[in-house]
Structure formats: C-alpha cells, structure tokens
Amino acid sequence: MSVVLIGFAVLLFLIIIVRMPIAFGMGLVGFFGFAALQGLELGNLTDFRWNGVLSMASYRVIDTVQEYSLSVIPLFILMGNLVTRSGLSHELYHVSNAFLGHRKGGLSMATVVACGGFSAICGSSLATSATMAKVAMPPMRKYGYSDALATASIAAGGTLGILIPPSVILVIYGLLTETSIRELFAAGFLPGLLGILLYLAAVRYVVMRNPSHGPAGEKMSWPERIQALKGVWGVLLLFTVVMGGIYMGIFTPTEAAGIGAGGAFLIALARRSLTLAGLFDTLTDTVRTSAMLFAVLIGALIFSDFINRAGLPDALLNFVTGLDVSPIVVILAILGIYIVLGMVFESLSMMLLTVPVFYPLVQSLGFDLVWFGIVVVVVTEISLITPPVGMNVFVLSAVLRDVKTGTIFKGVTPFWCADIVRLALIVFAVPISLFLPELLYR
C-alpha cells in the first residue's frame, strides 16, 4: 500500500505542480509503480524487472489502439464537429426561443434547451458551451439580460454534453469498467432530461427573485414556430436514427457512430456549409481530439494496472467492510470525495483518476455499475461549474472576455444547487437511471 500512496503523491505532484499532461503523468507513474511492485515481490524495491512492465505497457498501447469498440470515440467526435460546422446550433436556439422566449427568463430557458439538444449530437460540454456562447449571448444582451444569468445558463446547459447520449465520457467509463455502452446511453437519457427541467426551474427561481435579470422577449405566432421547427429537422432525424437504432438494437454503438458521422456529413453538404478547407479543419480537429483521448485512456489503463497489482481495490473493500457501515454511506463518502476533487481537477482527469479505484469497491458492495456510471458523470458535471476550476466557466470567460469570471461563478450558484438536487434524486431513486436499460435490455 505504501507504493500506491507514493504513486498517488507523485502523480498529484506531476499534475498540479509540474503541470504535466495527465496522460503522461498517469502513464509514467503506472509504469514505474508496476516495475517497483515487481521489485518488491522479489524482495528489493529498486530491482526493477523491465521485461514484465514493458510487456504490460506495450500490450496496453497495442490492445487499446486495435480495440474495435474504441472506434466509437473518433466517430462521435467527428459527428459533433460536422454538426458544429453545419451551423445547426443557430437553428436549435431559434426554435427554443420561438417556444420559450416570450416568458420571463425565456431566453435563458431557450439556451438551456438548445444546449441539451446540441449536446445530444455534439457530446462535448466544452464545445457546447463555446458554441452556444456565440449563438445565445448576443440576443440575451439585446433584451437586457444580466450577464450573470446569461452566462450561467450557457455554462450550466453546456454540462449536459457529457451525459445526454451520445457521450464520449460515458464511452470511456464503459471501457474502463467493461460496462455495456448502450446500457449507459439508455441510462443517461432520463437523468439528462431531468437536468434540463431542473435548470429551467433554476432560471425561473432567478427571475422570480429579480425579474430585471431576465425580461420577457417577443412572442412568436404559431406559424412562425412551425417554420422554426423546420430548421432542426436534420438534428431530430440524426438523433432519432442514431439513438433509436442503438436503443432498439438495430445496430451497435460503433455502427451508430459511423451512421451518425455519415449523416452529419450529408447534412453539412446539404446545407452547403462545408468547404474543402472546412472539411480539412474538421478532420484535423477530430484526429487531434481523438489522439488526446486515446493517450489519456492508455495512461489511465496503465495506471489502473498498477493500482490493481498493488491490491488497492481489495484493501479499500477490506477497510470499508471493517467499518461496518451501510453501503449507501460508502457511496455518499465517494460522492464527497468527487465534489472536493472537482474543485481542483477538470472532469476527465478526475474520472480517470478515480473510476479504476472506486468501481471494484462499488461492484463488490452490490451496486449496479451502469447506475454508478451515471452518478459519476453527474458529479463530474457539477465539477464543470464548481469554483475554482470550473472548465465551462473558464471557456466562457475566454470566449466572452468582457465578462468577469467571478460574475459567471456567481450566476451558476442556482444551477449548481439544481445539480445537487438531481444528484440526490439519482442516488436515492435508482429507477431514474435504470428504468430504460431494464426496459430495453434486461
């Protein structure tokens, strides 16, 4: 156990102090930690046996790159990039505004709904926040919305990108825990919808306290609303085909990702929004993002081999068993750790560091790993808008340079509270997450 504690200390030093990318930090600590454990087993901590650790690391790299199920990651990223390039975010916001904009706080509500719709295709919280900031911020400022409410609705709505399927984070969780990706996608749908509803309630709460923060906009007629709906047929069709095909078992998540990427390409061509240079930029960005995620995943798997070889999951289970507490108390303690870590780590790093440690313990206590995956993602969503390291907040601060970071953090407080309510509902009302997976696949 001392080797594991030293490994974690070195990893935190490399990430926080040295600011080494987490992929390399986890890979290096896992590599040398695994070698040190082999030396310990031979009676000498410094007697590294390179053949074993080199074989482990090389197999991890080769197996990960050749893993067929991992092709879902670049394909979903490509689909999201093509959707972003086609400009569908504007139509999503327009149709949401057509139905909600005339209410107090309606433009913020429209922003949350548009973020939910866009994230269902995009799958990235940071991309959703950056895109919707350019789309939604100008009209909200035009109608006199406060910067706090306007930016908070974008930052909070953007967090839906990692929960509403298709979600790259859910894919990575499924690969780390060997959990069904299609069950995770089904489990994320209702909690994602619940998140949208609670965010709408948060907007309503803000404008009830101070109506000047979110004045009502213009009311559109029904013919105008129907016309607005025609602009989002591409998103609706793509989402229905991709997710409907997965839920009904017509094709696998990997096949669905390929169909989604092809469909997004056809939509971009039909809208004449994709030039040759734009296609090159889209493909380059997809390759860059995919390579980064693969590097992080390989580093996490090597680190996971190290902590499993050291027996950390078994030690945690023995420790918890010795405490003689209820399993739900253990879950609450894990959630507390996640919330604290979310204040200093970005979401993907936090998940990769903790899931290999916690999921064997959670599984041993009899909890469903699909449910735990949704719980982890919701806690990760909270970290995206939690100070001092709320990644969505800093993305908005970079896009909207005239808005102070403190203003955004102040505005997201009601949304953060709404997320805590949602987390409590998901933890204590397990059917919210497992209803669709059990209905469709079990």
TARAFEN-V556110 format. One line per field, one symbol per residue. burial: + if it has 24 or more other C-alpha atoms within 12 Angstrom, else -. Layout:
# TARAFEN-V556110
burial = ???
This chain:
# TARAFEN-V556110
burial = --++--++-+++--+-----++++++++++++++++++----------+---+--++--+---+----+++++++++++++++++++++++++++++++++-+++++++++++++++++++++++++++++++++++-+++-+++++++++++++++++++++++++++++++++++-+++++++++++++++++++++++++++++-----+++++----------++-++-+++-++++++++++----++++++++++++++-++-----+----+--++-++--++--++++++++++++++++++++++-++--+---------++--++-+++-+++++++++++++++++++++++-+--++++++++++++++++++++++++++++++-++--+-+++++++++++++++++++--++--+-++++++-----
